């Protein structure tokens, strides 16, 4: 007759955490990469800066969009990084009632 296997409480906790880690790893590998919803409009902006003015009800509005993309390298063939800076902005001014 085989003797029952005695495991310490520390070994049981390690097995539990290993199971949770394996499950999380499996779920992460199966999941599709998420796309940032806020990055989509910025990807559509052309390089450079554009300004626009709109007449809105009871006021004025200005739109500004810009994009700056450059590759920066350490040396001619060294490691580098691409910088992609995007900007979308709106400024709206409208008068409000009241005594001044």
N, C-alpha and C positions, 0 to 999 in steps of 0.2 A: 504494500500500500504506500502511495507517494505521500510525502509530507506536504502540508499546505504551504504555499509560498507566502512568506512574510515580507511585506514592504513597509518601509517607514513612511510616516505622514509626509515627509519632505519629498520622497520619491513619488508618492501619489499626486502631490501638488505639481511636481515637474511634469508628470505625464499629462495632467489636465491642461496645463499651460502649453505644452507641446501640441496637444490636439487642437486647441484654439488657434495657435499660430499656424498650424498646417491648414486649417479650414480658412483662415483669413488669407493665406497665401494663394490657395486654390481659387477663392472668390476673386481676388485681385487679378489673377492671371486670366480668368474667364471674362471679366468685365471689359466692355468696350471703352476705349479712351474717351473721356468727356471733353467736349468742346466748350470753351468759355463763350457764353452768349454775348457778353459785352465786347469781345474782341472782334466779332464779325463786322460791325459797322466801321471799326477802325481799320480793318484790312481793306475796305473799299475806298478809303481816302487816298487821293493821288498825292504823289510827293510834291512838296512845296506848300505854300500857304495861300488860301483863298478867303476872301472876305465877301459878305453879301449883306444887303440891307433889305428889310421887309417892312411894309406898313401893316401893322396889326390893328385890330379894333382898339381905338382910344390910345394909341401910342406908336412906338417904333421899336424895331428889333434888329439886332445885328447878329450875323452868323459868322463864325470863324472856324475853319478846318485846316489842319496842317499835318504834315508827315515829314519826318527826317529819318533817313535810313543810310547808315554808313557801316563799313567794315573796318575795324581797327586791328592792325597786326603789330606784333613785336618783331621787327625785322622784316626782311623781304619774304621769307618762307616760314616765319615763326608762327607760333600759335596766335589765334586771333579771336575776336568776338564781334558779332554783328549787333549794332545798336539800331533799334526801331522805336522811334518816339512818335506817338500819334496824339492828336488833340482835336476834340470837338467841343465847341463852346457856343453859348448863346447869351446875349445880354438883351434884356427887354426892359424898356422904360415906359411907364404910363403914369399919367397924372392921377392923383387921388384927391378926393374932395376934402374940404375942411378949411378952417381958417388958418391963415399963415401968420 
